[in-house]
Amino acid sequence: MDSAEHDEVCYLSAREMARAVRARELSSTEVVRAHLARIERMNPAVNAIVTLVAERALESARAADERLAAGAAVGPLHGIPMAHKDTHATAGIRTTFGSPLLAENVPDTDELVIERLHAAGVITLGKTNVPEFAAGSHTFNTLFGATRNPYDPSRSAGGSSGGAAAALACGLHPLADGSDMGGSLRNPASFCNVVGLRPSPGRVPSWPALDGWGTMGVQGPMARSVDDVALLLSVLAGPDPRSPIALSDPGVGFAELPPRELRGLRVAWTPDFGGAVPELGGALPVQREVREVVESAARVFEELGAIVEPDCPDLTGAEEVFRTLRAVQFSGTYGPLLAEHPAAFKSSLARNIEAGLELSGQDVVRAQLRHTELFHRTREFFDRYDVLIAPVSQVVPFDIELEYPGEIEGETMHSYLDWMRSAYLISATGCPALSVPAGFTPGGLPVGVQIVGPHRADLAVLQVGRAFEQATGHGTVRPALAG
């Protein structure tokens, strides 16, 4: 194949790619070679894939072709190449978490999401870049550097699944795995004009996990379309006895995404969460370009026949819930490592860990009680509405040289978490949330919209997201960098 033929293969949907491999219209070896050629050509400009296992991938692709030729049963993603987030343990392939402390870390076993991908037939290409220990929504670290935005390489690709999102936009792989605590699947999807789903806690079980009962951080799928996100979710979801919160629903139910009529759909929308979090003193600061895209998304739903009203759930306490429970998890996970290597952590992450160590038992109990109250208020909100439409991020992709935006619409951001509230307030509710491409700024930067549904209504969120995606077509606009 020449480069044009490689590009054609690399921008097939994952569903079409998998169908073509199963039908033997394309071999897995051809598909993997096409992606390796594109990675060689495109990755230096974005720094999305930081570990590449080309020979291993080709060997796996040849074995996949032989298995198919022999008539053996194959999985739904047979022969499809993927690079994995560099926080997901991969047997025999280094997993660094973006930290020099783990630069030579090579796990002996795959974690559960990787197990499931390999069982479905995925070919591993390597690992995608993350911020240090996946902390923050801008992908940079001292080990590999920063991942650049495919639509403007002087801008951030978001994070913490920033390498995954940039690689998708550039055609380096058709599907991506990631994780999301404060927006790490949704924010990079918004910044890179792809689709990212934060599933309901337990939908994609995690193992191993130090806090198996934790619900703030989840793992989930990214892709270039909602259909492909649903396909990947069908592989990642489903019960597992090693996860105490794993949902019993089989993941295969997401494979075929039935259409949903949006006429009569009850849609609440908010451009800035105004009044939803009284302790923050009013609306969140949101850049004008982001607000305009969210407003246009609300109009699209109206045009599709939905009943659209400005409204938002009462998120009182969500700020405290998220920050407290996040700090608890960070201190438990990384506290001992910080004590042993205090100079090896970026200062913002070190402060988060130390904040967790300083919490009292009463602080944690208060957050847990408020978490329950928040769940019930959100549950009651969704008795009145089917979905909530809101900004994914409060800003457009920002200067790659910054650690985080210093201000939004004149309001100072005091930490690397402040500008992520539009995502992490939703994390605290436990609701599924989908980031879908929703438009572009006048300067050509992507902006996503967040579609939030009731507790465990992942399927409905995907259905609504696909209808919006099909009505707008914003996700089909490739970055100029991608050729």
C-alpha positions as CSV (number, residue, x, y, z in Angstrom):
1,M,0.0,0.0,0.0
2,D,1.1,3.6,-0.6
3,S,0.5,6.3,2.0
4,A,-2.9,7.3,0.6
5,E,-4.1,3.6,0.9
6,H,-2.7,3.5,4.4
7,D,-4.6,6.6,5.3
8,E,-7.8,5.1,3.9
9,V,-7.5,2.0,6.0
10,C,-6.5,4.0,9.1
11,Y,-9.6,6.2,9.0
12,L,-12.1,3.3,8.5
13,S,-14.5,3.0,11.4
14,A,-13.6,0.3,13.9
15,R,-16.8,-1.5,13.0
16,E,-16.0,-1.5,9.3
17,M,-12.3,-2.4,9.9
18,A,-13.4,-5.4,12.0
19,R,-15.9,-6.5,9.4
20,A,-13.4,-6.3,6.6
21,V,-10.8,-8.3,8.6
22,R,-13.4,-11.0,9.4
23,A,-14.5,-11.1,5.8
24,R,-10.8,-11.4,4.7
25,E,-11.1,-8.3,2.6
26,L,-8.2,-6.9,4.6
27,S,-5.7,-8.9,6.6
28,S,-4.8,-8.0,10.1
29,T,-1.2,-7.8,8.9
30,E,-2.2,-5.2,6.3
31,V,-4.2,-3.2,8.9
32,V,-1.3,-3.2,11.4
33,R,1.3,-2.3,8.8
34,A,-0.9,0.6,7.7
35,H,-1.2,1.9,11.2
36,L,2.6,1.5,11.9
37,A,3.3,3.4,8.7
38,R,1.0,6.2,9.8
39,I,2.5,6.3,13.3
40,E,6.0,6.6,11.8
41,R,4.8,9.5,9.7
42,M,2.4,11.4,12.1
43,N,3.4,10.6,15.7
44,P,6.5,12.9,15.8
45,A,4.2,15.9,15.3
46,V,1.8,15.0,18.2
47,N,3.8,12.7,20.6
48,A,0.7,10.6,21.3
49,I,2.2,7.1,21.3
50,V,5.2,6.9,23.7
51,T,6.0,3.2,23.6
52,L,5.8,1.3,20.3
53,V,6.0,-2.5,20.0
54,A,6.0,-2.8,16.2
55,E,7.5,-6.3,15.8
56,R,5.3,-7.8,18.5
57,A,2.2,-6.2,16.8
58,L,3.2,-7.7,13.5
59,E,3.7,-11.1,15.0
60,S,0.3,-10.9,16.7
61,A,-1.3,-9.8,13.4
62,R,0.2,-12.7,11.5
63,A,-1.1,-15.1,14.2
64,A,-4.5,-13.5,13.9
65,D,-4.6,-14.0,10.1
66,E,-3.6,-17.7,10.6
67,R,-6.4,-18.2,13.1
68,L,-8.9,-16.7,10.8
69,A,-7.7,-18.8,7.9
70,A,-8.0,-21.9,10.0
71,G,-11.7,-21.2,10.6
72,A,-11.3,-20.7,14.3
73,A,-13.8,-18.6,16.3
74,V,-12.7,-15.0,16.7
75,G,-13.6,-12.1,18.8
76,P,-15.5,-8.9,17.8
77,L,-12.3,-6.9,17.5
78,H,-10.2,-9.6,15.8
79,G,-7.1,-8.2,14.2
80,I,-7.8,-4.5,15.2
81,P,-4.8,-2.5,16.4
82,M,-4.9,-0.4,19.6
83,A,-2.4,1.5,21.8
84,H,-3.2,1.5,25.5
85,K,-3.2,4.3,28.0
86,D,0.1,4.3,29.8
87,T,-1.6,3.8,33.2
88,H,-3.0,0.4,32.2
89,A,-0.8,-2.6,33.0
90,T,0.4,-4.5,29.9
91,A,2.3,-7.7,30.4
92,G,5.8,-7.5,28.9
93,I,5.3,-3.8,27.8
94,R,6.5,-1.0,30.0
95,T,3.8,0.9,31.9
96,T,5.3,4.2,33.2
97,F,2.3,6.3,34.4
98,G,4.3,9.2,33.0
99,S,6.7,9.1,35.9
100,P,10.5,8.7,35.9
101,L,10.0,6.5,39.0
102,L,8.4,3.9,36.8
103,A,10.4,4.5,33.6
104,E,11.5,0.8,33.5
105,N,8.3,-0.7,35.0
106,V,7.4,-3.8,32.9
107,P,4.3,-5.6,34.4
108,D,4.1,-9.4,34.5
109,T,0.4,-9.5,33.8
110,D,-2.3,-7.5,32.0
111,E,-5.0,-5.7,34.0
112,L,-8.6,-6.5,33.4
113,V,-9.4,-4.1,30.6
114,I,-6.3,-5.3,28.6
115,E,-7.3,-8.9,29.3
116,R,-10.7,-8.2,27.7
117,L,-9.3,-6.4,24.7
118,H,-6.9,-9.2,23.9
119,A,-9.7,-11.8,24.4
120,A,-11.7,-9.7,21.8
121,G,-8.9,-10.0,19.3
122,V,-7.1,-6.6,19.7
123,I,-3.5,-6.3,18.5
124,T,-1.4,-4.1,20.9
125,L,0.6,-1.4,19.2
126,G,2.1,0.2,22.3
127,K,1.1,2.8,24.9
128,T,-0.3,6.4,24.8
129,N,1.0,9.4,26.7
130,V,-0.4,10.6,30.0
131,P,0.3,13.3,32.6
132,E,2.3,12.2,35.6
133,F,0.2,9.5,37.4
134,A,-2.7,10.7,35.2
135,A,-3.1,13.8,37.5
136,G,-4.5,16.7,35.6
137,S,-6.2,17.3,32.3
138,H,-3.2,18.4,30.3
139,T,-0.9,15.6,29.0
140,F,2.7,16.3,29.7
141,N,5.5,14.7,31.8
142,T,9.2,14.9,32.3
143,L,9.6,11.4,30.8
144,F,8.1,11.9,27.3
145,G,7.2,15.5,27.1
146,A,3.8,16.9,26.0
147,T,1.2,15.6,23.6
148,R,0.1,18.2,21.1
149,N,-3.3,18.9,19.8
150,P,-3.9,17.7,16.2
151,Y,-6.0,20.7,15.4
152,D,-3.3,23.2,16.6
153,P,0.0,21.7,17.7
154,S,0.7,24.8,19.9
155,R,-2.2,23.7,22.1
156,S,-3.0,21.0,24.7
157,A,-4.6,17.7,23.7
158,G,-6.2,17.6,27.1
159,G,-5.8,14.7,29.6
160,S,-5.2,12.5,31.2
161,S,-6.1,10.3,28.2
162,G,-4.6,13.0,25.9
163,G,-2.3,10.6,24.0
164,A,-5.2,8.3,23.3
165,A,-7.4,11.1,22.0
166,A,-4.7,12.7,19.8
167,A,-3.8,9.3,18.4
168,L,-7.5,8.7,17.4
169,A,-7.8,12.1,15.7
170,C,-4.6,11.5,13.7
171,G,-5.6,8.0,12.6
172,L,-2.9,6.2,14.6
173,H,-5.5,3.7,16.0
174,P,-9.3,3.3,15.6
175,L,-10.2,2.7,19.2
176,A,-8.7,3.8,22.6
177,D,-9.0,2.8,26.2
178,G,-8.8,5.4,29.0
179,S,-9.8,6.3,32.4
180,D,-11.7,9.2,34.0
181,M,-11.8,10.7,37.4
182,G,-12.2,14.4,36.9
183,G,-12.8,14.4,33.1
184,S,-9.8,12.3,31.7
185,L,-11.9,10.6,29.0
186,R,-14.2,13.6,28.3
187,N,-11.8,16.5,28.2
188,P,-9.3,15.2,25.7
189,A,-12.2,13.9,23.6
190,S,-13.5,17.5,23.5
191,F,-10.1,19.0,22.8
192,C,-9.3,16.5,20.0
193,N,-12.8,16.3,18.3
194,V,-13.4,12.6,19.2
195,V,-15.9,10.8,21.4
196,G,-15.2,9.7,25.0
197,L,-17.6,8.0,27.5
198,R,-17.3,8.2,31.3
199,P,-19.4,5.1,32.0
200,S,-21.4,4.5,35.2
201,P,-19.2,3.2,38.0
202,G,-19.0,-0.6,37.8
203,R,-19.9,-0.7,34.1
204,V,-16.3,-1.3,33.2
205,P,-14.8,-3.2,36.2
206,S,-11.2,-2.5,37.3
207,W,-8.7,-5.1,38.5
208,P,-6.3,-4.9,40.1
209,A,-7.5,-1.9,42.2
210,L,-6.2,-0.8,45.6
211,D,-9.7,0.7,46.3
212,G,-12.0,-1.8,44.7
213,W,-15.0,-0.1,46.2
214,G,-14.1,3.4,44.8
215,T,-16.5,5.0,42.4
216,M,-14.9,8.3,41.5
217,G,-12.4,6.9,39.0
218,V,-13.7,4.7,36.1
219,Q,-12.2,3.2,33.0
220,G,-13.9,3.5,29.6
221,P,-13.9,3.8,25.8
222,M,-12.9,6.5,23.3
223,A,-13.3,6.4,19.5
224,R,-14.0,8.7,16.5
225,S,-17.7,7.9,16.6
226,V,-20.4,7.0,19.1
227,D,-21.0,3.7,17.3
228,D,-17.4,2.7,17.8
229,V,-17.5,3.8,21.4
230,A,-20.5,1.5,21.9
231,L,-18.7,-1.3,20.2
232,L,-15.7,-0.9,22.5
233,L,-17.9,-0.7,25.5
234,S,-19.5,-4.0,24.6
235,V,-16.0,-5.6,25.0
236,L,-15.0,-3.7,28.1
237,A,-18.2,-3.9,30.1
238,G,-19.6,-6.9,32.0
239,P,-19.3,-8.6,35.4
240,D,-16.1,-9.8,36.9
241,P,-15.8,-11.5,40.3
242,R,-12.6,-9.6,41.1
243,S,-14.5,-6.3,41.2
244,P,-16.9,-5.8,44.1
245,I,-18.8,-3.0,42.2
246,A,-19.0,-4.7,38.8
247,L,-22.5,-4.4,37.3
248,S,-24.1,-7.7,36.3
249,D,-25.3,-6.5,32.9
250,P,-23.4,-8.3,30.0
251,G,-21.4,-5.8,27.9
252,V,-22.5,-7.4,24.6
253,G,-25.8,-5.5,24.9
254,F,-24.0,-2.3,23.8
255,A,-22.7,-3.9,20.5
256,E,-25.8,-3.0,18.5
257,L,-26.9,0.5,19.3
258,P,-30.6,0.8,18.5
259,P,-31.7,4.2,17.2
260,R,-33.6,6.5,19.5
261,E,-36.3,9.0,18.5
262,L,-35.4,12.4,20.0
263,R,-38.9,13.9,19.5
264,G,-40.3,14.5,22.9
265,L,-37.0,13.9,24.6
266,R,-36.8,16.0,27.8
267,V,-33.5,17.9,27.7
268,A,-32.1,20.2,30.4
269,W,-29.2,22.3,29.4
270,T,-26.8,24.7,31.2
271,P,-23.9,26.7,29.7
272,D,-22.2,27.3,33.1
273,F,-23.9,25.4,35.9
274,G,-25.3,28.7,37.2
275,G,-26.7,28.4,40.7
276,A,-26.0,24.6,40.9
277,V,-23.1,24.9,43.3
278,P,-23.9,27.6,45.8
279,E,-20.6,27.2,47.7
280,L,-18.7,28.3,44.5
281,G,-20.6,31.6,44.5
282,G,-22.6,31.4,41.3
283,A,-22.0,30.3,37.7
284,L,-18.7,28.7,36.6
285,P,-16.5,30.9,34.4
286,V,-16.9,29.5,30.8
287,Q,-15.1,30.9,27.8
288,R,-17.4,32.6,25.4
289,E,-16.5,30.3,22.5
290,V,-17.4,27.3,24.6
291,R,-20.7,28.8,25.8
292,E,-21.7,29.6,22.2
293,V,-21.1,25.9,21.1
294,V,-23.2,24.6,24.1
295,E,-26.0,27.1,23.1
296,S,-25.9,25.9,19.5
297,A,-26.1,22.2,20.7
298,A,-29.3,23.1,22.7
299,R,-30.8,24.5,19.5
300,V,-29.9,21.3,17.6
301,F,-31.9,19.3,20.1
302,E,-34.8,21.7,19.7
303,E,-34.7,21.2,15.9
304,L,-34.8,17.5,16.4
305,G,-38.0,17.8,18.3
306,A,-36.8,17.6,21.9
307,I,-38.3,19.6,24.7
308,V,-35.4,21.7,25.8
309,E,-35.3,23.8,29.0
310,P,-32.5,25.7,30.9
311,D,-32.0,23.7,34.1
312,C,-29.4,21.9,36.1
313,P,-29.4,19.5,39.1
314,D,-28.6,20.8,42.5
315,L,-24.9,20.0,42.9
316,T,-24.5,21.4,46.4
317,G,-21.5,19.6,48.0
318,A,-20.2,18.2,44.7
319,E,-17.0,20.3,45.0
320,E,-16.3,19.0,48.5
321,V,-17.2,15.4,47.6
322,F,-14.9,15.3,44.6
323,R,-11.9,17.0,46.1
324,T,-12.1,15.1,49.3
325,L,-12.6,11.6,47.9
326,R,-10.0,12.3,45.2
327,A,-7.4,13.4,47.8
328,V,-8.2,10.3,49.8
329,Q,-7.5,8.1,46.8
330,F,-4.3,9.9,45.8
331,S,-2.9,9.8,49.3
332,G,-3.6,6.1,49.7
333,T,-2.2,5.3,46.3
334,Y,0.8,7.6,46.1
335,G,1.4,8.7,49.7
336,P,4.1,6.1,50.5
337,L,5.8,6.8,47.1
338,L,5.9,10.5,47.8
339,A,7.4,10.0,51.2
340,E,10.2,7.9,49.7
341,H,10.8,10.2,46.6
342,P,9.5,13.7,47.5
343,A,11.5,15.4,44.7
344,A,10.2,13.1,42.0
345,F,6.6,14.4,42.0
346,K,5.3,17.6,40.3
347,S,4.4,20.1,42.9
348,S,0.7,20.2,42.1
349,L,0.3,16.5,42.5
350,A,2.4,16.4,45.7
351,R,0.1,19.0,47.2
352,N,-3.0,16.9,46.3
353,I,-1.4,13.9,48.0
354,E,-0.4,15.9,51.1
355,A,-4.0,17.3,51.3
356,G,-5.3,13.8,51.5
357,L,-2.9,12.8,54.2
358,E,-4.1,15.8,56.3
359,L,-7.8,14.9,56.1
360,S,-9.5,13.7,59.3
361,G,-11.9,10.8,59.5
362,Q,-14.7,13.3,60.1
363,D,-13.7,15.0,56.8
364,V,-14.1,11.8,54.9
365,V,-17.3,10.8,56.6
366,R,-18.8,14.2,55.8
367,A,-17.9,13.8,52.1
368,Q,-19.4,10.3,52.0
369,L,-22.7,11.6,53.5
370,R,-22.8,14.5,51.1
371,H,-22.1,12.1,48.2
372,T,-25.2,10.2,49.1
373,E,-27.3,13.3,49.3
374,L,-25.9,14.4,45.9
375,F,-26.9,11.1,44.4
376,H,-30.5,11.4,45.5
377,R,-30.9,15.0,44.3
378,T,-29.5,14.0,40.9
379,R,-31.8,11.0,40.8
380,E,-34.8,13.2,41.4
381,F,-33.6,15.7,38.7
382,F,-33.7,12.9,36.2
383,D,-37.3,12.1,37.1
384,R,-38.0,15.3,35.2
385,Y,-35.5,15.1,32.4
386,D,-34.0,12.4,30.2
387,V,-30.6,14.0,29.7
388,L,-28.5,17.1,30.7
389,I,-26.5,19.0,28.2
390,A,-23.5,20.9,29.5
391,P,-19.9,22.0,28.7
392,V,-17.3,19.3,28.8
393,S,-14.6,21.8,29.5
394,Q,-14.8,25.5,30.5
395,V,-12.1,26.4,28.1
396,V,-10.9,25.7,24.5
397,P,-7.6,23.9,24.1
398,F,-5.0,26.1,25.7
399,D,-1.3,26.9,25.2
400,I,0.7,23.7,25.5
401,E,3.4,25.5,27.5
402,L,1.0,26.1,30.4
403,E,0.4,23.6,33.2
404,Y,-3.2,24.8,33.3
405,P,-5.2,27.9,32.3
406,G,-4.4,30.7,34.7
407,E,-7.7,32.5,34.3
408,I,-11.1,32.1,32.6
409,E,-13.1,35.2,31.6
410,G,-11.1,37.3,34.1
411,E,-11.5,34.8,37.0
412,T,-8.2,33.4,38.4
413,M,-7.7,29.6,38.5
414,H,-5.8,28.8,41.7
415,S,-4.9,25.2,40.9
416,Y,-4.8,22.7,38.1
417,L,-8.2,21.4,39.1
418,D,-10.2,24.7,39.1
419,W,-10.7,24.8,35.3
420,M,-12.0,21.2,35.2
421,R,-15.1,21.7,37.4
422,S,-17.6,21.4,34.5
423,A,-16.4,17.7,34.2
424,Y,-15.6,16.8,37.8
425,L,-18.8,18.1,39.3
426,I,-20.6,15.5,37.0
427,S,-18.1,12.8,38.1
428,A,-19.3,13.3,41.7
429,T,-22.9,12.4,40.7
430,G,-22.0,9.0,39.4
431,C,-23.9,9.6,36.2
432,P,-22.7,8.4,32.8
433,A,-21.5,11.2,30.7
434,L,-20.5,11.3,27.0
435,S,-18.3,13.9,25.3
436,V,-19.4,14.4,21.7
437,P,-17.9,16.8,19.1
438,A,-20.2,19.8,19.0
439,G,-18.5,22.5,16.9
440,F,-15.4,24.7,16.4
441,T,-14.3,28.1,17.5
442,P,-13.7,30.7,14.8
443,G,-10.1,29.8,15.0
444,G,-10.8,26.1,14.2
445,L,-10.4,24.6,17.7
446,P,-12.7,21.7,18.6
447,V,-15.4,22.0,21.4
448,G,-17.3,19.1,22.7
449,V,-20.6,18.9,24.5
450,Q,-21.3,16.8,27.5
451,I,-24.4,14.6,27.5
452,V,-25.3,13.3,30.9
453,G,-27.9,10.7,31.8
454,P,-29.5,9.1,34.8
455,H,-27.6,6.6,37.0
456,R,-26.6,3.6,34.9
457,A,-28.4,4.9,31.8
458,D,-25.2,4.4,29.6
459,L,-27.2,3.0,26.7
460,A,-29.6,6.0,26.6
461,V,-26.7,8.4,26.7
462,L,-25.0,6.7,23.8
463,Q,-28.3,6.7,21.8
464,V,-28.8,10.4,22.3
465,G,-25.2,11.1,21.6
466,R,-25.4,9.3,18.2
467,A,-28.5,11.1,17.2
468,F,-26.8,14.4,17.9
469,E,-23.6,13.3,16.1
470,Q,-25.6,12.3,13.0
471,A,-27.5,15.6,13.0
472,T,-24.3,17.7,13.2
473,G,-21.4,15.8,11.6
474,H,-18.8,17.8,13.5
475,G,-16.8,14.6,14.3
476,T,-16.1,13.9,10.7
477,V,-13.9,17.0,10.4
478,R,-10.3,15.8,10.4
479,P,-7.4,17.9,11.7
480,A,-5.3,19.5,9.0
481,L,-2.3,17.9,10.6
482,A,-3.8,14.5,9.8
483,G,-3.5,15.1,6.1
